Amino acid sequence: MARYTGPVCRICRREGQKLFLKGERCLGPKCGIERRRYAPGQHGQARGRKPSEFGLQLREKQKCRRTYGVLERQFRKHFTVASRMPGVTGENLLRVLELRLDNLVYRLGLADSRPQARQIVRHGHIMVNGRKTNIPSFIAKVGDVITVRPQSRDREYFQARAQIVGSRIIPDWLILDAPTLTGRVVSVPRRDQIDTRLSEQLIVEYYSR
């Protein structure tokens, strides 16, 4: 399966909530879900049946997967890793997703959306602990330092980003030095520090069938 490249507003409408796939546009009046609060497609406005238990589990899994921009095969791998970790599997899954490099670039304010963050990582603009890392699925650990490569800081995009990144709200489990565009993971995020609107227990139930 290839990565989805169609209109991302359709994804938000299908899941019934904003997944913030287009950055600042999702906060304004041009947001697709604000203009059309129904599912896409020919029968999107039709009155649907009450979803089954499996349907609820599937939708929650798809919502999580699409929020973080992960394909099914990789998402299942993340779930397998989370299920082997001590603690609550659903919360472990969200922690693994939050510690992905593309998500960290987004959380640090170096990108307006996760898709944009993934592109920045893919193009080789990011270093982890002083080494160039162009793998969006790289899982960071506590103490890892994420920074923009010195060769990339002179680019117009990152110069503009350095001026505004200090005004972004950074999660408590991360710290950011705005002038140098450098962040560090100071702790593993707790569930109450992850603002993603998801019911992770439904995802666990889906994979436990």
N, CA, C and O of each residue as an XYZ file, in Angstrom:
836
protein
N       0.839     -1.202      0.000
C       0.000      0.000      0.000
C       0.872      1.250      0.000
O       1.775      1.367      0.829
N       0.622      2.180     -0.908
C       1.374      3.427     -0.982
C       0.793      4.446     -0.009
O      -0.344      4.318      0.445
N       1.600      5.466      0.302
C       1.119      6.517      1.200
C       0.033      7.334      0.508
O       0.120      7.612     -0.688
N      -0.988      7.716      1.270
C      -2.105      8.486      0.721
C      -1.625      9.872      0.320
O      -0.965     10.552      1.105
N      -1.951     10.296     -0.899
C      -1.534     11.605     -1.397
C      -2.721     12.452     -1.838
O      -2.529     13.484     -2.481
N      -3.944     12.039     -1.507
C      -5.126     12.787     -1.897
C      -5.424     13.926     -0.940
O      -4.584     14.261     -0.105
N      -6.613     14.534     -1.043
C      -7.002     15.641     -0.165
C      -7.095     15.180      1.292
O      -7.888     14.295      1.615
N      -6.297     15.770      2.157
C      -6.265     15.293      3.540
C      -7.493     15.720      4.337
O      -7.794     15.121      5.369
N      -8.209     16.749      3.873
C      -9.421     17.157      4.579
C     -10.475     16.043      4.551
O     -11.310     15.947      5.451
N     -10.429     15.215      3.524
C     -11.340     14.075      3.460
C     -11.085     13.099      4.613
O     -12.012     12.471      5.123
N      -9.824     12.984      5.011
C      -9.490     12.084      6.119
C     -10.116     12.587      7.409
O     -10.716     11.813      8.155
N      -9.978     13.883      7.676
C     -10.573     14.461      8.891
C     -12.090     14.289      8.880
O     -12.688     13.947      9.901
N     -12.705     14.525      7.733
C     -14.164     14.394      7.635
C     -14.585     12.950      7.850
O     -15.621     12.691      8.463
N     -13.797     12.008      7.353
C     -14.135     10.596      7.540
C     -14.064     10.195      9.000
O     -14.879      9.400      9.468
N     -13.087     10.745      9.731
C     -12.939     10.393     11.143
C     -13.804     11.249     12.059
O     -13.919     10.960     13.250
N     -14.413     12.300     11.513
C     -15.342     13.103     12.291
C     -14.705     14.086     13.244
O     -15.385     14.614     14.123
N     -13.405     14.349     13.095
C     -12.754     15.349     13.939
C     -11.476     15.836     13.252
O     -10.971     15.199     12.327
N     -10.967     16.973     13.721
C      -9.760     17.537     13.137
C      -8.550     16.710     13.557
O      -8.337     16.446     14.740
N      -7.763     16.307     12.557
C      -6.523     15.589     12.823
C      -5.309     16.492     12.625
O      -4.172     16.049     12.789
N      -5.545     17.754     12.272
C      -4.500     18.777     12.117
C      -3.416     18.314     11.144
O      -2.224     18.340     11.451
N      -3.865     17.893      9.966
C      -2.951     17.420      8.932
C      -2.465     18.548      8.025
O      -1.580     18.339      7.195
N      -3.046     19.758      8.181
C      -2.634     20.883      7.333
C      -2.173     22.077      8.159
O      -2.196     23.213      7.685
N      -1.756     21.818      9.389
C      -1.172     22.875     10.208
C      -2.148     23.983     10.561
O      -3.262     23.726     11.018
N      -1.712     25.228     10.342
C      -2.485     26.393     10.744
C      -3.828     26.481     10.019
O      -4.777     27.047     10.560
N      -3.923     25.941      8.827
C      -5.183     26.007      8.079
C      -6.305     25.311      8.844
O      -7.467     25.701      8.732
N      -5.967     24.291      9.614
C      -6.982     23.549     10.366
C      -7.630     24.406     11.459
O      -8.698     24.064     11.966
N      -6.983     25.516     11.819
C      -7.518     26.384     12.867
C      -8.383     27.508     12.309
O      -9.020     28.233     13.073
N      -8.414     27.662     10.987
C      -9.148     28.763     10.380
C     -10.434     28.331      9.716
O     -10.803     27.157      9.758
N     -11.125     29.291      9.096
C     -12.426     29.007      8.467
C     -12.322     28.154      7.199
O     -13.334     27.631      6.733
N     -11.127     28.004      6.637
C     -10.955     27.214      5.420
C     -10.831     25.719      5.711
O     -10.725     24.912      4.787
N     -10.843     25.358      6.962
C     -10.759     23.942      7.323
C     -11.939     23.183      6.719
O     -13.088     23.604      6.848
N     -11.645     22.060      6.059
C     -12.683     21.298      5.365
C     -13.781     20.795      6.272
O     -14.945     20.763      5.872
N     -13.434     20.399      7.493
C     -14.440     19.849      8.396
C     -15.340     20.942      8.955
O     -16.446     20.658      9.417
N     -14.877     22.190      8.919
C     -15.715     23.301      9.357
C     -16.788     23.606      8.310
O     -17.908     23.983      8.654
N     -16.448     23.446      7.061
C     -17.386     23.758      5.976
C     -18.353     22.616      5.683
O     -19.497     22.843      5.291
N     -17.876     21.372      5.881
C     -18.720     20.210      5.580
C     -18.563     19.184      6.698
O     -17.637     18.373      6.695
N     -19.475     19.239      7.637
C     -19.388     18.363      8.808
C     -20.097     17.030      8.561
O     -20.984     16.630      9.315
N     -19.694     16.373      7.516
C     -20.223     15.048      7.233
C     -19.150     14.267      6.492
O     -18.211     14.847      5.945
N     -19.294     12.955      6.477
C     -18.293     12.098      5.851
C     -18.245     12.336      4.347
O     -19.262     12.697      3.755
N     -17.084     12.141      3.712
C     -16.985     12.336      2.266
C     -17.665     11.209      1.506
O     -17.991     10.164      2.069
N     -17.868     11.437      0.240
C     -18.441     10.393     -0.596
C     -19.905     10.614     -0.905
O     -20.535     11.527     -0.372
N     -20.437      9.776     -1.763
C     -21.810      9.912     -2.242
C     -22.829      9.796     -1.124
O     -23.852     10.481     -1.141
N     -22.562      8.943     -0.161
C     -23.520      8.701      0.916
C     -23.083      9.342      2.237
O     -23.531      8.941      3.311
N     -22.210     10.333      2.144
C     -21.680     10.955      3.356
C     -22.737     11.624      4.202
O     -22.630     11.630      5.428
N     -23.767     12.196      3.572
C     -24.797     12.903      4.324
C     -25.956     12.001      4.708
O     -26.868     12.419      5.421
N     -25.921     10.774      4.238
C     -27.012      9.854      4.576
C     -26.945      9.474      6.045
O     -25.868      9.418      6.638
N     -28.093      9.219      6.615
C     -28.145      8.841      8.021
C     -27.665      7.398      8.157
O     -28.303      6.471      7.656
N     -26.561      7.222      8.825
C     -25.955      5.905      8.915
C     -26.495      5.088     10.081
O     -27.173      5.605     10.969
N     -26.179      3.818     10.052
C     -26.572      2.931     11.145
C     -25.630      3.113     12.326
O     -24.531      3.647     12.179
N     -26.061      2.672     13.477
C     -25.210      2.723     14.653
C     -24.040      1.768     14.440
O     -24.259      0.597     14.130
N     -22.798      2.242     14.599
C     -21.648      1.373     14.327
C     -21.567      0.218     15.320
O     -21.950      0.344     16.483
N     -21.063     -0.905     14.832
C     -20.881     -2.077     15.689
C     -19.668     -1.873     16.594
O     -18.933     -0.895     16.458
N     -19.474     -2.805     17.511
C     -18.308     -2.732     18.399
C     -17.016     -2.804     17.587
O     -16.062     -2.076     17.858
N     -16.995     -3.690     16.589
C     -15.827     -3.785     15.716
C     -15.629     -2.494     14.934
O     -14.499     -2.044     14.747
N     -16.732     -1.896     14.476
C     -16.641     -0.656     13.727
C     -16.023      0.464     14.546
O     -15.217      1.238     14.029
N     -16.389      0.560     15.818
C     -15.815      1.575     16.695
C     -14.320      1.354     16.885
O     -13.531      2.298     16.869
N     -13.946      0.088     17.066
C     -12.529     -0.233     17.242
C     -11.729      0.095     15.990
O     -10.634      0.651     16.072
N     -12.280     -0.253     14.832
C     -11.598      0.021     13.571
C     -11.421      1.512     13.339
O     -10.346      1.958     12.937
N     -12.479      2.288     13.593
C     -12.397      3.721     13.365
C     -11.364      4.363     14.286
O     -10.653      5.278     13.870
N     -11.271      3.897     15.528
C     -10.308      4.479     16.465
C      -8.880      4.148     16.026
O      -7.978      4.980     16.123
N      -8.693      2.921     15.544
C      -7.366      2.542     15.051
C      -6.980      3.381     13.840
O      -5.853      3.867     13.747
N      -7.929      3.550     12.905
C      -7.664      4.346     11.709
C      -7.404      5.809     12.069
O      -6.539      6.458     11.480
N      -8.155      6.315     13.033
C      -7.969      7.707     13.464
C      -6.558      7.918     14.020
O      -5.899      8.907     13.699
N      -6.106      6.988     14.848
C      -4.763      7.087     15.434
C      -3.698      6.974     14.349
O      -2.745      7.753     14.318
N      -3.867      6.009     13.470
C      -2.894      5.781     12.412
C      -2.776      6.990     11.489
O      -1.677      7.373     11.090
N      -3.910      7.581     11.158
C      -3.904      8.729     10.263
C      -3.423     10.000     10.954
O      -2.824     10.863     10.312
N      -3.678     10.123     12.241
C      -3.188     11.282     12.985
C      -1.669     11.357     12.935
O      -1.093     12.418     12.694
N      -1.029     10.212     13.166
C       0.432     10.176     13.192
C       1.047      9.870     11.829
O       2.270      9.853     11.696
N       0.216      9.628     10.814
C       0.725      9.412      9.465
C       1.513      8.133      9.303
O       2.561      8.119      8.659
N       1.007      7.047      9.891
C       1.710      5.765      9.862
C       0.905      4.769      9.037
O      -0.313      4.675      9.183
N       1.585      4.030      8.173
C       0.917      2.995      7.391
C       0.602      1.787      8.268
O       1.170      1.629      9.349
N      -0.303      0.941      7.795
C      -0.813     -0.157      8.614
C       0.292     -1.096      9.101
O       0.315     -1.467     10.275
N       1.189     -1.475      8.226
C       2.221     -2.435      8.607
C       3.107     -1.877      9.715
O       3.428     -2.576     10.676
N       3.495     -0.628      9.576
C       4.345     -0.007     10.587
C       3.585      0.226     11.886
O       4.140      0.095     12.977
N       2.313      0.571     11.756
C       1.499      0.781     12.944
C       1.387     -0.506     13.755
O       1.452     -0.477     14.984
N       1.222     -1.625     13.074
C       1.153     -2.911     13.760
C       2.480     -3.227     14.448
O       2.493     -3.790     15.543
N       3.590     -2.868     13.815
C       4.900     -3.075     14.443
C       5.024     -2.255     15.725
O       5.521     -2.740     16.741
N       4.559     -0.994     15.661
C       4.586     -0.150     16.860
C       3.730     -0.776     17.970
O       4.108     -0.750     19.141
N       2.587     -1.332     17.595
C       1.721     -1.959     18.591
C       2.409     -3.173     19.213
O       2.319     -3.387     20.422
N       3.095     -3.968     18.390
C       3.811     -5.142     18.903
C       4.881     -4.723     19.909
O       5.040     -5.349     20.957
N       5.616     -3.653     19.578
C       6.636     -3.141     20.503
C       5.982     -2.682     21.801
O       6.475     -2.978     22.889
N       4.864     -1.954     21.683
C       4.173     -1.436     22.868
C       3.636     -2.560     23.750
O       3.655     -2.455     24.976
N       3.156     -3.644     23.121
C       2.590     -4.755     23.893
C       3.650     -5.500     24.695
O       3.318     -6.183     25.664
N       4.908     -5.383     24.314
C       5.989     -6.067     25.018
C       6.618     -5.210     26.100
O       7.447     -5.687     26.875
N       6.227     -3.957     26.151
C       6.759     -3.047     27.170
C       5.968     -3.189     28.460
O       4.777     -3.500     28.412
N       6.596     -2.971     29.612
C       5.839     -3.014     30.875
C       4.864     -1.850     30.958
O       5.154     -0.757     30.472
N       3.720     -2.079     31.567
C       2.729     -1.018     31.701
C       1.509     -1.267     30.855
O       1.281     -2.383     30.390
N       0.716     -0.216     30.652
C      -0.532     -0.297     29.903
C      -0.222     -0.215     28.414
O       0.411      0.740     27.965
N      -0.665     -1.208     27.646
C      -0.308     -1.302     26.234
C      -0.774     -0.086     25.444
O      -0.010      0.446     24.638
N      -2.004      0.366     25.654
C      -2.525      1.505     24.906
C      -1.705      2.765     25.134
O      -1.402      3.491     24.187
N      -1.343      3.026     26.385
C      -0.533      4.198     26.688
C       0.879      4.044     26.136
O       1.479      5.014     25.674
N       1.407      2.821     26.184
C       2.734      2.574     25.600
C       2.734      2.854     24.101
O       3.702      3.392     23.564
N       1.644      2.487     23.431
C       1.539      2.727     21.992
C       1.608      4.219     21.686
O       2.323      4.633     20.774
N       0.876      5.019     22.437
C       0.901      6.462     22.212
C       2.279      7.038     22.501
O       2.714      7.968     21.823
N       2.972      6.497     23.501
C       4.331      6.974     23.800
C       5.278      6.659     22.653
O       6.096      7.496     22.272
N       5.169      5.460     22.104
C       6.018      5.094     20.964
C       5.763      6.032     19.795
O       6.704      6.489     19.147
N       4.496      6.322     19.522
C       4.153      7.216     18.413
C       4.647      8.637     18.667
O       5.109      9.310     17.746
N       4.550      9.091     19.912
C       4.997     10.441     20.237
C       6.506     10.576     20.119
O       7.004     11.664     19.830
N       7.243      9.491     20.336
C       8.705      9.544     20.295
C       9.268      9.305     18.899
O      10.486      9.277     18.723
N       8.400      9.133     17.905
C       8.882      9.078     16.522
C       9.522     10.417     16.152
O       9.084     11.471     16.613
N      10.552     10.365     15.324
C      11.286     11.591     14.999
C      10.410     12.612     14.283
O      10.506     13.807     14.562
N       9.551     12.159     13.358
C       8.709     13.131     12.653
C       7.755     13.826     13.619
O       7.492     15.020     13.474
N       7.232     13.089     14.606
C       6.350     13.715     15.584
C       7.116     14.685     16.487
O       6.584     15.730     16.863
N       8.356     14.347     16.837
C       9.154     15.239     17.682
C       9.443     16.555     16.960
O       9.394     17.622     17.573
N       9.743     16.485     15.665
C       9.969     17.704     14.886
C       8.709     18.570     14.890
O       8.793     19.794     14.983
N       7.557     17.936     14.791
C       6.281     18.660     14.845
C       6.039     19.245     16.230
O       5.679     20.416     16.352
N       6.229     18.450     17.264
C       5.987     18.906     18.636
C       6.913     20.050     19.038
O       6.529     20.920     19.820
N       8.140     20.045     18.499
C       9.091     21.112     18.824
C       8.804     22.406     18.071
O       9.457     23.422     18.310
N       7.830     22.373     17.164
C       7.457     23.570     16.429
C       8.299     23.825     15.198
O       8.234     24.910     14.619
N       9.096     22.836     14.782
C       9.916     23.006     13.584
C       9.112     22.777     12.311
O       9.619     22.995     11.211
N       7.869     22.341     12.449
C       6.977     22.136     11.319
C       5.553     22.419     11.774
O       5.240     22.305     12.960
N       4.689     22.790     10.832
C       3.304     23.115     11.159
C       2.403     21.892     11.229
O       1.307     21.961     11.785
N       2.847     20.785     10.677
C       2.041     19.571     10.685
C       2.977     18.366     10.653
O       4.161     18.499     10.344
N       2.445     17.203     10.971
C       3.270     15.994     10.924
C       3.698     15.644      9.500
O       4.847     15.247      9.307
N       2.816     15.774      8.477
C       3.295     15.536      7.109
C       4.457     16.444      6.715
O       5.397     16.004      6.054
N       4.391     17.707      7.121
C       5.486     18.624      6.820
C       6.749     18.216      7.580
O       7.853     18.287      7.040
N       6.582     17.789      8.832
C       7.722     17.333      9.621
C       8.374     16.105      8.988
O       9.599     15.984      8.969
N       7.547     15.199      8.471
C       8.074     14.002      7.817
C       8.910     14.380      6.599
O       9.950     13.772      6.346
N       8.462     15.374      5.848
C       9.206     15.819      4.676
C      10.539     16.434      5.083
O      11.558     16.186      4.439
N      10.540     17.228      6.139
C      11.775     17.847      6.616
C      12.788     16.782      7.016
O      13.973     16.901      6.706
N      12.325     15.746      7.704
C      13.224     14.666      8.109
C      13.739     13.923      6.889
O      14.934     13.648      6.784
N      12.837     13.594      5.961
C      13.210     12.859      4.756
C      14.269     13.604      3.934
O      15.131     12.975      3.320
N      14.206     14.920      3.921
C      15.136     15.711      3.123
C      16.479     15.925      3.822
O      17.343     16.633      3.306
N      16.652     15.319      4.987
C      17.956     15.327      5.654
C      18.308     16.590      6.396
O      19.489     16.901      6.549
N      17.305     17.342      6.869
C      17.576     18.589      7.584
C      17.754     18.398      9.091
O      18.108     19.350      9.788
N      17.518     17.197      9.606
C      17.486     16.976     11.049
C      18.633     16.073     11.494
O      18.987     15.109     10.814
N      19.203     16.406     12.648
C      20.224     15.574     13.272
C      19.723     15.093     14.628
O      18.999     15.810     15.318
N      20.107     13.886     15.006
C      19.832     13.338     16.332
C      21.167     13.005     16.975
O      21.927     12.181     16.466
N      21.441     13.652     18.094
C      22.715     13.460     18.800
C      23.910     13.699     17.879
O      24.909     12.981     17.940
N      23.792     14.727     17.019
C      24.900     15.119     16.164
C      25.039     14.341     14.877
O      25.968     14.596     14.112
N      24.144     13.396     14.607
C      24.224     12.600     13.382
C      22.988     12.821     12.523
O      21.866     12.804     13.028
N      23.189     13.028     11.233
C      22.051     13.230     10.334
C      21.170     11.985     10.333
O      21.654     10.866     10.166
N      19.881     12.197     10.520
C      18.915     11.101     10.561
C      17.741     11.462      9.658
O      17.034     12.438      9.910
N      17.539     10.678      8.613
C      16.455     10.968      7.667
C      15.385      9.883      7.685
O      14.728      9.631      6.675
N      15.217      9.247      8.832
C      14.221      8.187      8.998
C      13.107      8.707      9.908
O      13.317      8.813     11.116
N      11.929      9.035      9.367
C      10.848      9.587     10.204
C      10.407      8.659     11.326
O       9.948      9.133     12.366
N      10.536      7.351     11.143
C      10.073      6.391     12.156
C      11.101      6.132     13.246
O      10.865      5.296     14.118
N      12.244      6.831     13.221
C      13.255      6.672     14.260
C      12.643      6.970     15.626
O      12.021      8.017     15.807
N      12.811      6.068     16.585
C      12.255      6.245     17.924
C      13.321      6.830     18.846
O      14.349      6.201     19.097
N      13.071      8.021     19.340
C      14.028      8.692     20.218
C      13.927      8.155     21.639
O      12.943      7.515     22.010
N      14.956      8.427     22.423
C      15.001      8.036     23.824
C      15.200      9.283     24.677
O      15.531     10.357     24.174
N      14.989      9.113     25.978
C      15.199     10.229     26.902
C      16.661     10.663     26.828
O      17.570      9.836     26.904
N      16.870     11.951     26.682
C      18.216     12.491     26.573
C      18.659     12.779     25.153
O      19.652     13.476     24.948
N      17.940     12.256     24.167
C      18.311     12.495     22.769
C      18.119     13.971     22.417
O      17.165     14.615     22.854
N      19.041     14.482     21.624
C      19.016     15.881     21.198
C      18.663     15.939     19.717
O      19.323     15.318     18.884
N      17.616     16.692     19.401
C      17.146     16.844     18.021
C      17.416     18.278     17.590
O      16.995     19.223     18.257
N      18.111     18.436     16.485
C      18.450     19.778     16.031
C      18.454     19.846     14.510
O      18.555     18.829     13.825
N      18.343     21.066     13.999
C      18.445     21.295     12.563
C      19.920     21.318     12.174
O      20.733     21.924     12.871
N      20.266     20.671     11.080
C      21.659     20.632     10.624
C      22.185     22.053     10.390
O      21.456     22.909      9.890
N      23.454     22.303     10.752
C      24.022     23.645     10.518
C      23.925     24.079      9.067
O      23.730     25.263      8.790
N      24.059     23.133      8.125
C      23.979     23.480      6.703
C      22.578     23.921      6.300
O      22.406     24.584      5.277
N      21.573     23.556      7.101
C      20.187     23.880      6.756
C      19.681     25.139      7.452
O      18.660     25.694      7.045
N      20.365     25.597      8.481
C      19.865     26.733      9.262
C      19.848     28.027      8.473
O      19.082     28.934      8.797
N      20.685     28.133      7.432
C      20.717     29.351      6.629
C      19.585     29.404      5.614
O      19.387     30.432      4.965
N      18.846     28.325      5.468
C      17.721     28.332      4.527
C      16.628     29.280      5.026
O      16.442     29.457      6.229
N      15.921     29.874      4.090
C      14.885     30.864      4.426
C      13.832     30.282      5.366
O      13.372     30.955      6.288
N      13.454     29.022      5.123
C      12.412     28.409      5.953
C      12.827     28.364      7.416
O      12.057     28.759      8.291
N      14.037     27.887      7.689
C      14.472     27.730      9.075
C      14.815     29.062      9.729
O      14.690     29.202     10.945
N      15.243     30.038      8.941
C      15.453     31.365      9.509
C      14.137     31.972      9.971
O      14.064     32.594     11.031
N      13.091     31.783      9.160
C      11.766     32.265      9.555
C      11.239     31.467     10.739
O      10.593     32.023     11.627
N      11.508     30.178     10.755
C      11.032     29.327     11.848
C      11.670     29.715     13.165
O      11.019     29.652     14.208
N      12.943     30.119     13.138
C      13.640     30.517     14.366
C      12.999     31.744     15.008
O      13.100     31.940     16.219
N      12.338     32.571     14.191
C      11.708     33.781     14.703
C      10.377     33.493     15.405
O       9.961     34.260     16.272
N       9.716     32.409     15.044
C       8.375     32.158     15.575
C       8.298     30.940     16.485
O       7.326     30.771     17.221
N       9.326     30.089     16.434
C       9.219     28.831     17.167
C       9.145     29.046     18.675
O       8.582     28.223     19.398
N       9.714     30.154     19.145
C       9.683     30.421     20.583
C       8.292     30.691     21.114
O       8.053     30.552     22.314
N       7.360     31.079     20.238
C       5.988     31.366     20.667
C       5.100     30.127     20.679
O       3.962     30.193     21.142
N       5.597     29.005     20.181
C       4.820     27.766     20.164
C       4.809     27.121     21.540
O       5.768     27.243     22.303
N       3.711     26.431     21.852
C       3.610     25.710     23.123
C       4.307     24.366     22.960
O       3.918     23.554     22.120
N       5.335     24.137     23.763
C       6.109     22.910     23.701
C       5.673     21.996     24.846
O       5.537     22.467     25.975
N       5.452     20.705     24.590
C       5.060     19.782     25.667
C       6.086     19.768     26.806
O       7.269     20.034     26.594
N       5.612     19.453     28.015
C       6.478     19.479     29.190
C       7.609     18.460     29.119
O       8.628     18.625     29.790
N       7.448     17.417     28.322
C       8.479     16.386     28.264
C       9.558     16.690     27.232
O      10.435     15.865     26.975
N       9.482     17.890     26.641
C      10.496     18.355     25.705
C      10.985     19.736     26.133
O      10.252     20.490     26.773
N      12.219     20.059     25.779
C      12.714     21.425     25.952
C      13.275     21.882     24.614
O      13.747     21.072     23.816
N      13.219     23.186     24.376
C      13.636     23.737     23.091
C      14.477     24.976     23.300
O      14.121     25.855     24.085
N      15.606     25.045     22.589
C      16.410     26.261     22.507
C      16.103     26.891     21.158
O      16.641     26.472     20.133
N      15.238     27.895     21.161
C      14.721     28.457     19.919
C      15.802     29.045     19.005
O      15.766     28.782     17.803
N      16.764     29.829     19.519
C      17.752     30.426     18.604
C      18.554     29.398     17.806
O      18.903     29.645     16.652
N      18.845     28.256     18.412
C      19.637     27.237     17.711
C      18.779     26.127     17.123
O      19.300     25.185     16.526
N      17.451     26.237     17.292
C      16.523     25.221     16.785
C      16.917     23.825     17.265
O      16.999     22.876     16.485
N      17.157     23.731     18.562
C      17.596     22.476     19.165
C      16.642     22.071     20.286
O      16.324     22.875     21.162
N      16.198     20.849     20.251
C      15.313     20.331     21.292
C      15.897     19.082     21.929
O      16.803     18.452     21.383
N      15.364     18.737     23.089
C      15.833     17.537     23.783
C      14.665     16.845     24.456
O      13.759     17.499     24.972
N      14.688     15.524     24.451
C      13.671     14.732     25.135
C      14.102     14.595     26.599
O      15.124     13.973     26.893
N      13.324     15.173     27.510
C      13.720     15.160     28.914
C      13.021     14.059     29.705
O      13.466     13.712     30.799
N      11.934     13.504     29.169
C      11.238     12.414     29.851
C      10.305     11.720     28.874
O       9.996     12.254     27.809
N       9.863     10.538     29.242
C       8.856      9.837     28.445
C       7.501     10.483     28.723
O       7.163     10.693     29.888
N       6.723     10.801     27.710
C       5.450     11.493     27.952
C       4.448     10.632     28.707
O       4.285      9.448     28.413
N       3.775     11.241     29.687
C       2.671     10.580     30.376
C       1.409     10.733     29.532
O       1.352     11.565     28.626
N       0.400      9.922     29.840
C      -0.830      9.991     29.052
C      -1.475     11.364     29.143
O      -2.023     11.844     28.150
N      -1.427     12.010     30.299
C      -2.051     13.319     30.436
C      -1.258     14.421     29.733
O      -1.742     15.546     29.615
N      -0.039     14.110     29.264
C       0.750     15.080     28.515
C       0.586     14.914     27.007
O       1.163     15.679     26.233
N      -0.195     13.922     26.585
C      -0.451     13.685     25.169
C      -1.855     14.178     24.863
O      -2.836     13.614     25.347
N      -1.953     15.235     24.057
C      -3.250     15.885     23.843
C      -4.067     15.276     22.708
O      -5.119     15.810     22.352
N      -3.601     14.168     22.134
C      -4.330     13.532     21.051
C      -5.630     12.937     21.568
O      -5.630     12.189     22.546
N      -6.752     13.272     20.905
C      -8.071     12.790     21.329
C      -8.306     11.385     20.786
O      -8.840     11.208     19.691
N      -7.899     10.394     21.568
C      -8.021      9.006     21.148
C      -8.423      8.146     22.337
O      -8.111      8.459     23.486
N      -9.120      7.060     22.041
C      -9.429      6.048     23.048
C      -8.537      4.845     22.750
O      -8.917      3.953     21.992
N      -7.364      4.831     23.346
C      -6.378      3.807     23.016
C      -6.829      2.400     23.392
O      -6.349      1.422     22.820
N      -7.754      2.289     24.356
C      -8.238      0.964     24.736
C      -8.971      0.281     23.582
O      -8.891     -0.939     23.436
N      -9.679      1.051     22.767
C     -10.361      0.478     21.604
C      -9.359     -0.084     20.601
O      -9.629     -1.087     19.939
N      -8.198      0.569     20.490
C      -7.157      0.071     19.583
C      -6.595     -1.261     20.097
O      -6.352     -2.186     19.322
N      -6.398     -1.338     21.399
C      -5.917     -2.587     22.001
C      -6.929     -3.710     21.771
O      -6.560     -4.843     21.462
N      -8.198     -3.378     21.927
C      -9.246     -4.379     21.713
C      -9.275     -4.825     20.249
O      -9.523     -5.995     19.959
N      -9.023     -3.891     19.330
C      -9.033     -4.245     17.905
C      -7.953     -5.281     17.600
O      -8.217     -6.259     16.901
N      -6.742     -5.078     18.114
C      -5.652     -6.000     17.831
C      -5.690     -7.248     18.724
O      -4.920     -8.186     18.518
N      -6.581     -7.254     19.705
C      -6.684     -8.425     20.592
C      -7.797     -9.364     20.174
O      -8.087    -10.332     20.877
N      -8.428     -9.092     19.036
C      -9.535     -9.944     18.590
C      -9.071    -11.371     18.342
O      -9.874    -12.223     17.962
